[in-house]
């Protein structure tokens, strides 16, 4: 944190972006007389290079929004109306504690209480520390936090061994970059700047995405498979690599396990067969396989967009095999990257204290919260929502709304804004923004630890998650010393102090300097000489541990539950595959209420290919109804070849109450889970699209 610069009340404070993005940018916040007046990227932070995305570049719009929740409030109208009156913090805390004690002492017990949180704040402390301690000590139901990344992580780690990959900073030296399941311009900007630099140096860029995103438009080639067919595409690439002698046999022999079995399965996936499933030209599969096998260094930037379907875990397994087959891991600028999160020695047990758990509480999957709130036994009788907005972001939202609307469900929401979920709260509590609290950050896109210093005092009566749960614990009478630890104490516990990647680090120095790279080699190439953190120490094409758990030891091609191939009868009624990737100006449902970003997005849209629009008499600008058996919502049609035939695209996630018909894309998504990781399957969805008058 920089000192006063001598101009009176002016200072510059080092912070870190808390939002769910791989970049975890370093921020510099300029403060004058106690008010933040600018937020900019830190030029000395190698991943950030002085540049913030358009969303965080306007962070003061969020911090000082006139719509901020600034005081505790109690519901005074019907659930869903968002009508509240101001109360004191003492009254709010007392109300929560009284209700939680009643439930904990009831015959059904404390597991009728459910915390619901995710990555609305990715800071290590505000994401998961004092809150987990509190709910563990209470004996509440555990939450399986699966809504975004768990399928991909499970698939990746089964092959590679840990959630690690190449250093994104090395991509400037790559000669081939495959961007798979990611719109990097919108959701991984600082990787994209490096990919662009590599392109200027002569690298070839290939995008794999069911629609032509802004990123795909700027690549040399765009391959547009049908949603959920990525494993088939990966096997088609493997087939060509093996058929044409493009496998690095030395690397495979030294550092991998199960090649012969993988080769036997890949032999079944000719490029013609893969192309028929993916609905892409055979020539694209042949060309990409030859590029992967002949261009070095080659990098694959795979992201979580490709794992949101029934076979998401196995799709990631199949893709994770490719850099070992080609020996791409040998090069610093080669290999693949899903996430770097496993490179950080985060001490989750010290932060979350699972040893405090009382009894054997059940675990509820956040991706099926709609069913959980309507059909669990014992029922969920209280839900505490923070760092999330499930009424907007959870699948099959009609069920989610029905659950939150229950009169017998005690709902507490801690947030900066009156979200869709907050409208159903019995108590709405004010949360701090990133500029108002302390935190420490890892990343899932680079290799730097960062400190976030509070730059301004909390607005109104806002509290960070850590302080809120500290107060709740004290009022509940929890006397364990861990509930009295300060945020600085928690930050000092965030990482395993004996790990060589951070040995000798000092928290106060990190706060002062803002960031520090993990103690890893400058020329970081994690698997150049094998050393995979798997049970065998090798890249596991075939996994004995997965086989022991009842899975196929090899990656499978698991097609979506809802597709013309796997479910032709459903496709006869709902013939269009539906995906809802992030809108450029939103980040899940964050930023989706700020007027400038809402205006730039121009309302909910549906991209539809001309071949699909014409027989439905749909033209650009028309209001269309997107529907299936789960529900429906409306959007403005954009007839464009950016959507491939057979696929419609709804940039998301709009707040329901800011949508013209009060619904959003999750009206049609389902609660089915992935093959691995129990994750949500947002892109495993068939719909029909029509003009609203056709229904009448």
Phi and psi in degrees as a GROMACS rama.xvg file:
@    title "Ramachandran Plot"
@    xaxis  label "Phi"
@    yaxis  label "Psi"
@TYPE xy
-75.3818  145.382  UNK-2
-75.7061  174.698  UNK-3
-55.5572  135.901  UNK-4
-90.3043  9.94236  UNK-5
94.3962  2.16458  UNK-6
-97.7907  18.7777  UNK-7
103.101  -107.318  UNK-8
-98.6023  21.3905  UNK-9
-103.335  134.01  UNK-10
-150.878  162.658  UNK-11
-120.419  128.558  UNK-12
-115.824  136.777  UNK-13
-85.9127  132.001  UNK-14
-139.734  -172.266  UNK-15
-144.49  141.84  UNK-16
-69.3428  132.186  UNK-17
-95.225  2.07002  UNK-18
-88.0364  164.583  UNK-19
-78.8669  78.8889  UNK-20
-145.654  145.257  UNK-21
-63.6644  -20.5437  UNK-22
-75.4019  -31.9786  UNK-23
38.6141  68.2856  UNK-24
-70.3462  149.611  UNK-25
-86.2044  129.924  UNK-26
-114.014  148.287  UNK-27
-117.01  120.278  UNK-28
-108.915  118.822  UNK-29
-90.5705  128.651  UNK-30
-121.25  131.815  UNK-31
-126.26  120.468  UNK-32
51.6537  42.1832  UNK-33
85.6  -1.05257  UNK-34
-117.26  132.661  UNK-35
-70.5331  129.595  UNK-36
-115.826  -14.3077  UNK-37
-158.238  151.446  UNK-38
-131.194  124.54  UNK-39
-139.648  164.028  UNK-40
-75.8714  147.543  UNK-41
-81.1975  119.953  UNK-42
-70.6171  -24.5104  UNK-43
-87.1995  -1.9306  UNK-44
-90.1287  113.028  UNK-45
-54.4449  -42.4473  UNK-46
-68.2705  -36.4749  UNK-47
-79.8735  -42.4033  UNK-48
53.7341  34.874  UNK-49
79.945  5.80709  UNK-50
-119.611  129.536  UNK-51
-109.04  155.861  UNK-52
-68.4429  166.056  UNK-53
-62.1543  -29.8495  UNK-54
-68.3732  -54.0882  UNK-55
-76.5605  -23.9916  UNK-56
-60.4533  -21.0246  UNK-57
-112.846  38.4086  UNK-58
-65.1401  -25.6836  UNK-59
-66.6694  -27.4535  UNK-60
-59.7969  -36.2961  UNK-61
-76.1368  -46.3659  UNK-62
-63.7622  -44.5783  UNK-63
-102.801  20.8512  UNK-64
-58.5266  137.258  UNK-65
-66.0439  -10.8775  UNK-66
-92.7794  2.93503  UNK-67
-57.6132  141.51  UNK-68
-81.0014  121.272  UNK-69
-117.82  -7.96292  UNK-70
-143.888  151.914  UNK-71
-60.6482  143.305  UNK-72
-140.143  153.8  UNK-73
-120.036  139.959  UNK-74
-65.814  137.801  UNK-75
-123.683  -11.3912  UNK-76
-114.848  -172.618  UNK-77
-63.9995  152.378  UNK-78
-60.0662  137.791  UNK-79
97.2863  -15.1852  UNK-80
-87.5979  -20.72  UNK-81
68.1653  40.5083  UNK-82
-107.441  124.65  UNK-83
-138.125  161.143  UNK-84
-127.325  150.077  UNK-85
-73.632  140.296  UNK-86
-134.813  176.505  UNK-87
-88.325  161.906  UNK-88
-61.731  -39.2774  UNK-89
-59.234  -42.2733  UNK-90
-68.382  -40.3223  UNK-91
-63.0914  -47.5786  UNK-92
-62.0216  -43.8248  UNK-93
-63.0163  -38.1115  UNK-94
-65.2446  -43.9725  UNK-95
-63.799  -48.0997  UNK-96
-62.3071  -41.8963  UNK-97
-60.7155  -46.0289  UNK-98
-68.8018  -41.2217  UNK-99
-64.1173  -38.725  UNK-100
-65.1334  -40.9153  UNK-101
-59.3137  -45.4691  UNK-102
-69.7088  -41.0527  UNK-103
-63.0925  -33.574  UNK-104
-88.3117  -4.25029  UNK-105
-76.864  169.758  UNK-106
-62.7727  -31.6553  UNK-107
-78.4241  -24.5144  UNK-108
83.8859  -179.749  UNK-109
-69.967  -13.5144  UNK-110
-73.9084  -0.52727  UNK-111
-76.1793  -5.74095  UNK-112
-100.791  134.201  UNK-113
-130.176  123.186  UNK-114
-79.1507  144.64  UNK-115
-135.34  109.61  UNK-116
-149.776  158  UNK-117
-150.415  -130.101  UNK-118
-105.249  30.5178  UNK-119
-60.4704  -25.2562  UNK-120
-136.21  121.364  UNK-121
-95.5894  2.57303  UNK-122
-60.3397  141.915  UNK-123
-61.3249  -38.7727  UNK-124
-75.7633  -46.97  UNK-125
-76.6374  -21.4779  UNK-126
-76.4965  -45.8119  UNK-127
-163.845  93.8559  UNK-128
-151.686  -91.6834  UNK-129
-62.9125  -32.0417  UNK-130
-62.5703  -45.5369  UNK-131
-65.1757  -40.7922  UNK-132
-57.1723  -45.0592  UNK-133
-61.7966  -51.6811  UNK-134
-69.7355  -31.4786  UNK-135
-63.0705  -47.4114  UNK-136
-64.0065  -34.357  UNK-137
-68.9213  -29.2881  UNK-138
87.6301  19.358  UNK-139
-66.9123  163.469  UNK-140
-57.8075  146.259  UNK-141
-85.9111  149.918  UNK-142
-109.052  125.667  UNK-143
-86.3598  107.393  UNK-144
-87.9953  90.8038  UNK-145
-120.394  -1.239  UNK-146
-68.9089  -17.6932  UNK-147
-117.051  -57.7254  UNK-148
-122.796  -3.90124  UNK-149
-68.6149  -31.5266  UNK-150
-68.1783  -47.9166  UNK-151
-61.8762  -42.3257  UNK-152
-63.7227  -41.9657  UNK-153
-63.2895  -43.2547  UNK-154
-65.9647  -44.682  UNK-155
-61.9351  -50.4325  UNK-156
-67.6422  -25.2902  UNK-157
-66.6339  -24.516  UNK-158
-97.7737  -47.4656  UNK-159
-92.7175  -30.8439  UNK-160
107.814  -23.1449  UNK-161
-158.766  165.175  UNK-162
-82.8459  66.0853  UNK-163
-134.172  162.501  UNK-164
-167.266  -162.705  UNK-165
-68.8137  162.895  UNK-166
-82.2439  121.764  UNK-167
-59.4919  -28.9238  UNK-168
-65.3747  -21.4355  UNK-169
-77.7458  -11.6075  UNK-170
-63.3394  -18.5872  UNK-171
-63.1912  -22.3433  UNK-172
-99.8094  3.40827  UNK-173
-71.871  149.351  UNK-174
-103.757  -18.2732  UNK-175
-138.303  128.194  UNK-176
-127.749  119.422  UNK-177
-104.59  120.065  UNK-178
-104.109  107.668  UNK-179
-115.447  113.04  UNK-180
72.3473  36.4993  UNK-181
-149.938  134.492  UNK-182
-102.435  81.3792  UNK-183
-60.9972  -31.5351  UNK-184
-58.5424  -37.5733  UNK-185
-88.916  -29.3633  UNK-186
-132.371  9.81251  UNK-187
-162.433  56.0413  UNK-188
-58.2008  -38.9179  UNK-189
-79.9386  -22.9927  UNK-190
-66.486  -43.0697  UNK-191
-61.5692  -39.0954  UNK-192
-62.7661  -34.9854  UNK-193
-73.4104  -36.6063  UNK-194
-63.7351  -38.5681  UNK-195
-65.0142  -39.3253  UNK-196
-64.3916  -42.0311  UNK-197
-60.8979  -38.8178  UNK-198
-62.3663  -42.036  UNK-199
-63.074  -27.651  UNK-200
-86.7088  1.59032  UNK-201
110.495  2.95674  UNK-202
-70.415  151.771  UNK-203
-96.9088  132.028  UNK-204
-114.067  130.214  UNK-205
-126.732  129.257  UNK-206
-106.786  135.002  UNK-207
-116.712  112.277  UNK-208
-163.73  139.444  UNK-209
-63.9835  -16.0955  UNK-210
-134.752  161.387  UNK-211
-84.9192  87.9482  UNK-212
-70.93  176.185  UNK-213
-59.8483  -34.2745  UNK-214
-68.5819  -48.0257  UNK-215
-59.8608  -34.3979  UNK-216
-62.509  -25.4871  UNK-217
-101.481  6.74556  UNK-218
-94.126  162.306  UNK-219
-66.7694  -33.3379  UNK-220
-143.171  144.71  UNK-221
-122.822  121.984  UNK-222
-106.025  124.337  UNK-223
-116.957  78.7915  UNK-224
-72.2749  159.722  UNK-225
-64.368  146.633  UNK-226
-55.3773  137.338  UNK-227
82.1318  11.4595  UNK-228
-109.666  17.4321  UNK-229
-63.7453  -35.9564  UNK-230
-64.3141  -40.2614  UNK-231
-62.4928  -41.6896  UNK-232
-62.5754  -44.4652  UNK-233
-61.7437  -40.9853  UNK-234
-67.6797  -35.5497  UNK-235
-60.8545  -40.418  UNK-236
-64.8015  -43.2805  UNK-237
-59.2189  -42.918  UNK-238
-55.8048  -47.6137  UNK-239
-67.9058  -42.1908  UNK-240
-56.6785  -43.4399  UNK-241
-75.0144  -41.2534  UNK-242
-62.773  -38.4492  UNK-243
-101.442  15.0685  UNK-244
67.543  33.4898  UNK-245
-102.148  8.81637  UNK-246
-83.4677  139.167  UNK-247
-80.233  89.3168  UNK-248
-64.7692  -30.781  UNK-249
-66.2555  -46.5654  UNK-250
-62.486  -44.7625  UNK-251
-58.8797  -45.1351  UNK-252
-67.1869  -39.3777  UNK-253
-77.0703  -37.787  UNK-254
-127.898  8.77244  UNK-255
-127.914  167.546  UNK-256
-135.23  129.025  UNK-257
95.2667  21.6003  UNK-258
-61.4413  -45.0767  UNK-259
-60.9429  -42.0001  UNK-260
-66.3731  -40.6426  UNK-261
-63.827  -40.8708  UNK-262
-63.8297  -36.877  UNK-263
-64.4873  -40.2042  UNK-264
-72.0813  -41.3265  UNK-265
-61.896  -28.747  UNK-266
-60.8311  -26.2615  UNK-267
-76.4639  -17.4652  UNK-268
-106.083  73.6126  UNK-269
-61.6727  156.419  UNK-270
-59.5219  -29.2718  UNK-271
-66.6561  -43.0064  UNK-272
-66.1686  -44.5666  UNK-273
-62.7348  -41.5324  UNK-274
-63.5213  -36.0873  UNK-275
-67.0473  -38.5715  UNK-276
-71.1377  -44.5017  UNK-277
-78.8826  -18.4116  UNK-278
59.7601  49.4556  UNK-279
-127.541  160.034  UNK-280
-65.75  141.509  UNK-281
-56.932  -38.0097  UNK-282
-60.1374  -32.2275  UNK-283
-68.1841  -38.2539  UNK-284
-66.4109  -44.7758  UNK-285
-60.6245  -46.1542  UNK-286
-66.2623  -44.7971  UNK-287
-65.6406  -39.8257  UNK-288
-60.1972  -43.2191  UNK-289
-67.1815  -36.6215  UNK-290
-61.8058  -46.7709  UNK-291
-62.4615  -34.3852  UNK-292
-85.0398  -12.0244  UNK-293
-124.953  -18.6374  UNK-294
-100.736  129.238  UNK-295
-133.615  144.172  UNK-296
-74.7918  145.029  UNK-297
-118.092  137.056  UNK-298
-126.788  140.736  UNK-299
-114.79  117.773  UNK-300
-100.584  99.1899  UNK-301
-101.55  142.206  UNK-302
-130.015  179.9  UNK-303
-77.4266  -8.02187  UNK-304
-60.1235  -27.862  UNK-305
-84.7109  -2.19774  UNK-306
-111.835  14.8282  UNK-307
-96.9486  53.9833  UNK-308
-152.934  175.526  UNK-309
-55.702  -36.2733  UNK-310
-100.982  26.5347  UNK-311
-59.6361  -41.448  UNK-312
-65.0288  -45.0887  UNK-313
-69.8911  -31.4089  UNK-314
-61.3169  -43.6768  UNK-315
-66.3443  -36.7612  UNK-316
-57.5002  -46.95  UNK-317
-63.3113  -43.4979  UNK-318
-66.1866  -36.9184  UNK-319
-65.3626  -19.4406  UNK-320
-73.1305  -25.7658  UNK-321
-63.0769  -48.1495  UNK-322
-66.7463  -23.7467  UNK-323
-76.0344  -37.6815  UNK-324
-61.5905  -38.6438  UNK-325
-91.7367  -4.21901  UNK-326
71.7068  18.9765  UNK-327
-64.0597  -23.8742  UNK-328
-64.6465  -16.0306  UNK-329
-62.5181  -28.8761  UNK-330
-101.27  142.907  UNK-331
-59.152  -37.5661  UNK-332
-93.9377  18.9888  UNK-333
-126.387  175.166  UNK-334
107.925  -138.016  UNK-335
-156.833  160.835  UNK-336
-142.471  121.323  UNK-337
-102.174  -52.5516  UNK-338
-154.215  150.003  UNK-339
-103.53  7.35892  UNK-340
-58.2761  -32.8215  UNK-341
-73.0805  -7.51984  UNK-342
-77.4068  -15.8605  UNK-343
-94.5382  128.33  UNK-344
-82.1051  60.4775  UNK-345
-66.9711  133.07  UNK-346
-97.709  77.855  UNK-347
-61.5809  -36.6234  UNK-348
-64.9798  -39.4676  UNK-349
-67.3957  -35.8627  UNK-350
-76.5002  -43.4921  UNK-351
-96.329  -21.3308  UNK-352
53.4054  63.4207  UNK-353
-63.1709  -16.3016  UNK-354
-66.2053  -14.5193  UNK-355
-80.3151  -11.451  UNK-356
-58.7874  129.545  UNK-357
-96.5324  127.982  UNK-358
69.6024  -150.069  UNK-359
-129.268  73.319  UNK-360
-65.2708  151.964  UNK-361
-70.3345  165.833  UNK-362
-116.051  129.74  UNK-363
-112.736  131.969  UNK-364
-81.213  124.592  UNK-365
-64.4903  -24.5538  UNK-366
-74.0544  -14.3719  UNK-367
-117.47  35.7433  UNK-368
-63.2742  -28.523  UNK-369
-60.1861  -48.3706  UNK-370
-68.7366  -38.0204  UNK-371
-61.9805  -39.7557  UNK-372
-76.188  -16.7555  UNK-373
-108.954  -17.0116  UNK-374
-140.964  6.02845  UNK-375
-71.5742  149.807  UNK-376
-130.772  120.752  UNK-377
-65.7011  159.2  UNK-378
-63.6693  152.167  UNK-379
-75.6648  119.322  UNK-380
-109.008  -11.0117  UNK-381
-149  139.636  UNK-382
-134.734  133.34  UNK-383
-115.122  110.329  UNK-384
-104.219  127.629  UNK-385
-150.478  153.384  UNK-386
56.8652  24.3087  UNK-387
-161.793  165.548  UNK-388
-141.686  67.9818  UNK-389
-61.2905  -30.2923  UNK-390
-62.1154  -29.7906  UNK-391
-90.2894  -38.3048  UNK-392
-102.603  -17.3794  UNK-393
-80.6793  149.386  UNK-394
-70.5159  160.465  UNK-395
50.8168  63.7172  UNK-396
-66.6324  -20.5397  UNK-397
-60.2995  -40.4177  UNK-398
-70.8782  -36.313  UNK-399
-62.7956  -46.7077  UNK-400
-61.8186  -43.6286  UNK-401
-58.8604  -40.841  UNK-402
-66.7402  -47.7761  UNK-403
-66.671  -23.8284  UNK-404
-79.761  -5.91282  UNK-405
-58.3902  129.545  UNK-406
-66.993  -26.0715  UNK-407
-90.1515  3.5143  UNK-408
-97.1369  120.232  UNK-409
-83.642  117.066  UNK-410
-116.507  124.321  UNK-411
-116.857  131.758  UNK-412
-126.295  128.029  UNK-413
-113.74  112.119  UNK-414
-158.414  168.707  UNK-415
-82.8529  -24.444  UNK-416
-134.441  164.135  UNK-417
-81.6275  81.3747  UNK-418
-70.8885  176.93  UNK-419
-56.8211  -38.695  UNK-420
-70.2932  -39.4402  UNK-421
-59.1631  -28.2689  UNK-422
-61.9154  -17.8723  UNK-423
-104.249  7.59417  UNK-424
-78.1099  142.849  UNK-425
-81.0644  -35.1186  UNK-426
-129.526  130.649  UNK-427
-117.077  120.507  UNK-428
-115.083  140.889  UNK-429
-80.7477  130.029  UNK-430
-106.977  153.032  UNK-431
-79.6861  154.129  UNK-432
-87.0553  175.401  UNK-433
-62.4441  -26.5791  UNK-434
-75.5988  -6.9691  UNK-435
-115.276  4.47279  UNK-436
-145.523  166.687  UNK-437
-89.7299  146.098  UNK-438
-163.357  169.246  UNK-439
-132.118  142.28  UNK-440
-128.289  136.152  UNK-441
-94.7892  -162.292  UNK-442
-151.951  159.197  UNK-443
-115.138  19.1919  UNK-444
-135.575  -4.66422  UNK-445
-150.897  -165.643  UNK-446
-126.059  31.564  UNK-447
-115.818  133.23  UNK-448
-84.9107  141.423  UNK-449
-134.223  147.85  UNK-450
-102.562  142.995  UNK-451
-115.201  111.414  UNK-452
-90.6022  137.866  UNK-453
-65.9491  131.704  UNK-454
-101.255  -23.3908  UNK-455
-136.06  161.558  UNK-456
-70.6692  151.311  UNK-457
-55.468  137.308  UNK-458
-76.2696  143.315  UNK-459
55.6982  -128.696  UNK-460
-112.838  26.5853  UNK-461
-64.1965  144.303  UNK-462
-127.485  145.124  UNK-463
-72.497  161.78  UNK-464
-54.1278  -43.8276  UNK-465
-59.0432  -46.4218  UNK-466
-70.413  -36.9591  UNK-467
-59.3471  -47.8383  UNK-468
-75.9065  -23.7538  UNK-469
-63.2458  -44.555  UNK-470
-67.6703  -41.0078  UNK-471
-61.8582  -42.9139  UNK-472
-62.1741  -42.7269  UNK-473
-62.7976  -42.0949  UNK-474
-70.7554  -31.0149  UNK-475
-71.1379  -13.3015  UNK-476
87.1701  17.7386  UNK-477
-74.7351  116.842  UNK-478
-104.908  7.5324  UNK-479
-61.9173  138.163  UNK-480
-56.3839  -28.1318  UNK-481
-61.7357  -22.833  UNK-482
-81.8829  -3.75377  UNK-483
-106.149  2.90688  UNK-484
-69.6636  138.485  UNK-485
-78.7802  172.263  UNK-486
-64.8597  -35.481  UNK-487
-63.3402  -39.6962  UNK-488
-60.4061  -44.6259  UNK-489
-62.514  -42.6214  UNK-490
-61.3486  -35.7977  UNK-491
-69.2358  -21.1873  UNK-492
-92.3231  -4.47475  UNK-493
-62.8501  -31.7132  UNK-494
-123.561  152.437  UNK-495
-69.5299  111.798  UNK-496
-63.7971  -23.2113  UNK-497
-90.5906  3.52897  UNK-498
-76.7618  133.113  UNK-499
-62.3824  -18.9625  UNK-500
-71.5557  -16.9812  UNK-501
-135.823  9.31987  UNK-502
-55.1663  134.743  UNK-503
85.8892  0.753075  UNK-504
-73.1867  151.124  UNK-505
-126.48  124.489  UNK-506
-60.485  -40.3648  UNK-507
-64.2024  -37.1852  UNK-508
-67.6033  -38.6348  UNK-509
-64.3748  -41.2397  UNK-510
-60.5371  -40.8089  UNK-511
-67.383  -45.8472  UNK-512
-84.4861  -24.5344  UNK-513
95.7354  -35.424  UNK-514
-159.568  162.627  UNK-515
-156.787  135.787  UNK-516
-73.03  142.464  UNK-517
-56.0161  148.674  UNK-518
-76.1308  76.6198  UNK-519
-123.222  157.751  UNK-520
-56.6298  144.781  UNK-521
-58.3357  -41.7794  UNK-522
-93.4094  66.9139  UNK-523
-72.6593  115.539  UNK-524
-136.77  89.7444  UNK-525
-60.0218  -29.8859  UNK-526
-124.572  28.8465  UNK-527
-59.7991  -32.1529  UNK-528
-125.361  46.8563  UNK-529
71.7241  -131.193  UNK-530
69.3271  32.7623  UNK-531
-70.1098  135.793  UNK-532
-80.7225  45.2755  UNK-533
-96.0742  169.324  UNK-534
-55.7065  -33.6687  UNK-535
-90.2838  -11.9002  UNK-536
79.0363  5.31552  UNK-537
-121.08  163.355  UNK-538
-68.3278  119.314  UNK-539
-97.4389  91.6672  UNK-540
-61.4357  -35.8697  UNK-541
-118.034  129.111  UNK-542
-114.065  114.344  UNK-543
-68.7753  -34.99  UNK-544
-67.3814  -37.8795  UNK-545
-68.1673  -38.336  UNK-546
-61.2759  -41.0866  UNK-547
-64.7718  -26.6964  UNK-548
-89.0104  4.99817  UNK-549
95.6486  6.4167  UNK-550
-93.2543  164.21  UNK-551
-65.7494  131.059  UNK-552
-64.1452  -23.5041  UNK-553
-102.923  155.694  UNK-554
-56.3633  137.12  UNK-555
-104.347  156.847  UNK-556
-95.1875  101.686  UNK-557
-107.986  108.172  UNK-558
-76.8953  158.944  UNK-559
-55.7211  150.536  UNK-560
-65.5173  -30.975  UNK-561
-114.516  98.2786  UNK-562
-158.151  159.171  UNK-563
-59.7572  -28.8086  UNK-564
-78.6845  -47.485  UNK-565
-85.7094  -22.7386  UNK-566
-144.362  69.2337  UNK-567
-62.9489  -30.6347  UNK-568
-67.7394  -39.9756  UNK-569
-67.6205  -39.9192  UNK-570
-65.6675  -23.2868  UNK-571
-65.5824  -31.5013  UNK-572
-92.2317  -34.4402  UNK-573
-130.129  86.2686  UNK-574
-84.7844  -5.22556  UNK-575
-108.429  128.088  UNK-576
-73.3116  140.986  UNK-577
-122.006  128.783  UNK-578
-129.706  154.473  UNK-579
-135.97  67.3617  UNK-580
-69.2856  165.158  UNK-581
-61.9162  135.373  UNK-582
-67.3445  148.888  UNK-583
-60.389  -35.3785  UNK-584
-94.4878  0.828009  UNK-585
-114.483  162.631  UNK-586
-133.869  96.2616  UNK-587
54.7403  -120.423  UNK-588
-103.269  1.15562  UNK-589
-70.9393  146.898  UNK-590
70.252  -6.73307  UNK-591
-79.5891  2.23824  UNK-592
-111.83  -5.10469  UNK-593
-80.1925  128.019  UNK-594
-54.3591  -39.2305  UNK-595
-63.4853  -40.6613  UNK-596
-75.4964  -37.8037  UNK-597
-60.5058  -41.9184  UNK-598
-65.0864  -39.2065  UNK-599
-68.4247  -31.7505  UNK-600
-78.8013  -20.6033  UNK-601
65.2053  24.066  UNK-602
96.1084  162.853  UNK-603
-58.8332  133.932  UNK-604
-124.716  156.666  UNK-605
-131.105  115.529  UNK-606
-82.871  128.676  UNK-607
-139.705  137.046  UNK-608
-71.0925  147.538  UNK-609
-54.6966  -35.5926  UNK-610
-65.2827  -28.665  UNK-611
-88.5006  -28.4045  UNK-612
-74.7604  -41.6043  UNK-613
-58.4597  -50.5445  UNK-614
-67.9071  -12.6448  UNK-615
-100.978  4.9043  UNK-616
57.3072  40.2909  UNK-617
-104.195  131.364  UNK-618
-123.83  159.065  UNK-619
-58.2777  137.255  UNK-620
93.7113  -13.9594  UNK-621
-76.1691  145.719  UNK-622
-79.7218  129.147  UNK-623
-122.957  156.418  UNK-624
-107.497  122.288  UNK-625
-106.042  124.017  UNK-626
-150.992  156.831  UNK-627
-155.019  -165.831  UNK-628
-68.3223  -17.6482  UNK-629
-85.4718  -27.6011  UNK-630
165.715  -164.519  UNK-631
-156.907  158.593  UNK-632
-152.318  169.393  UNK-633
-117.637  150.965  UNK-634
-153.816  167.756  UNK-635
-90.4421  128.076  UNK-636
-72.3153  140.942  UNK-637
-127.244  102.343  UNK-638
-80.1575  116.091  UNK-639
-158.932  149.54  UNK-640
-83.4147  6.1784  UNK-641
-65.7903  -30.518  UNK-642
-86.1461  134.183  UNK-643
-79.2914  158.415  UNK-644
-56.5609  137.239  UNK-645
88.3631  -3.47874  UNK-646
-130.742  133.429  UNK-647
-115.165  149.816  UNK-648
-129.521  125.19  UNK-649
-119.251  95.1214  UNK-650
-55.4235  132.484  UNK-651
-139.655  176.528  UNK-652
-111.056  117.79  UNK-653
-74.7542  141.005  UNK-654
-64.4819  137.987  UNK-655
-59.3141  -43.5831  UNK-656
-74.7415  -10.558  UNK-657
-99.7561  4.01119  UNK-658
-94.4909  146.78  UNK-659
-56.6916  -34.5488  UNK-660
-106.471  9.41652  UNK-661
73.559  19.3791  UNK-662
-134.639  165.682  UNK-663
-137.683  -170.152  UNK-664
-59.587  -27.2607  UNK-665
-75.6356  2.10172  UNK-666
-65.6926  -25.69  UNK-667
-109.584  -13.2021  UNK-668
-74.8564  159.282  UNK-669
-113.241  168.178  UNK-670
-96.374  8.05467  UNK-671
-60.1365  151.328  UNK-672
-110.759  163.135  UNK-673
-76.4758  167.017  UNK-674
-66.1672  -30.992  UNK-675
-133.595  145.663  UNK-676
81.2872  -5.97058  UNK-677
55.6412  37.7192  UNK-678
-90.7928  167.686  UNK-679
-71.7709  152.794  UNK-680
-120.818  58.7597  UNK-681
-58.1511  -32.964  UNK-682
-98.2058  15.6531  UNK-683
-106.086  78.2572  UNK-684
-156.182  126.251  UNK-685
-108.348  142.247  UNK-686
-141.074  169.4  UNK-687
-118.44  152.047  UNK-688
-124.733  133.205  UNK-689
-149.666  167.765  UNK-690
-75.7537  140.85  UNK-691
-55.4795  -33.6527  UNK-692
-68.1647  -21.3949  UNK-693
-63.9209  -32.8945  UNK-694
-67.3282  -43.0437  UNK-695
